[in-house]
Amino acid sequence: MALKLVSSTDLTRAQIESLFGRADEIANGALPNLDQTGVGLALFNIAFPLPINAQEILRDAGAQITPIESADKINAASAQVILFSSPQTDIARQLSGNVSASFLNAGDGMHENPVRALMDAYAIRTLKGELGQQLIAILGNLKFSAEAHSLARVLGMFGGRISFVSPAALSMPYDLTDEVRLTAYEVEETNDLATTLRKTDTLYLSNIDSSRVEKKIYDKQKDFYKLTPDIFREAKEGLAILGEWDGAEEILATTRPQVERAGRAMLLALVESAR
């Protein structure tokens, strides 16, 4: 049966745990079963690419890659799996219903990005252990970030403690926060980064960027958080940091190799499960 992964909630916790287990095997040297698997790449959201080179990774694993030039050609593509992204918000559900192939949403505008969320959740698990046994803070643009929306839903499934850290104008949508509270052990909402860092195990950065945040809000909020060494001076020992943030390349460099390895393993596990 084809997998239609448009939202993180299209998978159960058990299915995600199964993907984690398979990603562990691939990360430890197991070969993915993707030989001759047809994968259509319809990655149109150039401003927000995946953190890894999906085409190269899948081709090296033996998949047959078909680039798809536009959304109206997805249905005609001869592929078992479609890997999709678009700058258009909330378009993935409609398109996924028009194809018989499995459909993996790697970001539809400001709606969701479950492919990236699975990569990030697996990276957090790789860096810091079980998701339900740590405090994970998501910082920055929570209102308009597809990646933050999907990651919050995944983390909520694992019953952990989550802190949403943002200025009020960029806070997580209320309905999504209420949804996550149904399964998470604890959900905190705050704008106080310094205090949050003293108790946080993993910090996920959701960039405040001008392409997703309207200009009036962006101009006021772009410098609300300055990620300087001073802000991390009293952070909890062993804090892991990942995600995306303009000007934070040096901060993110520490975990980047592990994050990329985790992303590769999860992508292969996900496409293998969807074929």
Buried (B, 14 or more C-beta within 10 A) or exposed (E): EBBBBBBBBBBEBEBBBBBBEBBBEBBEEBEBBBEEBBBBBBBBBEEBBBBBBBBEBBBEBEBBBBEBEEBEEBEEBEBBBBBBBBBBBBBBBEBBEEBEBBBBBBBBBBBBBBBBBBBBBBBBBBBBEEBBEBBBBBBBBBBBBBBBBBBBBBBBBBBBBBBBBBBEBBBBEEEBBEBBEEBBBEBBBEBEBEEBBEEBBBBBBBBBBEEBBEEEBBEEBBEBBEBEEEEBEEBBEEBBBBBBBEEBEEBBEEBEEBBBBBBBBBBBBBBBBBB
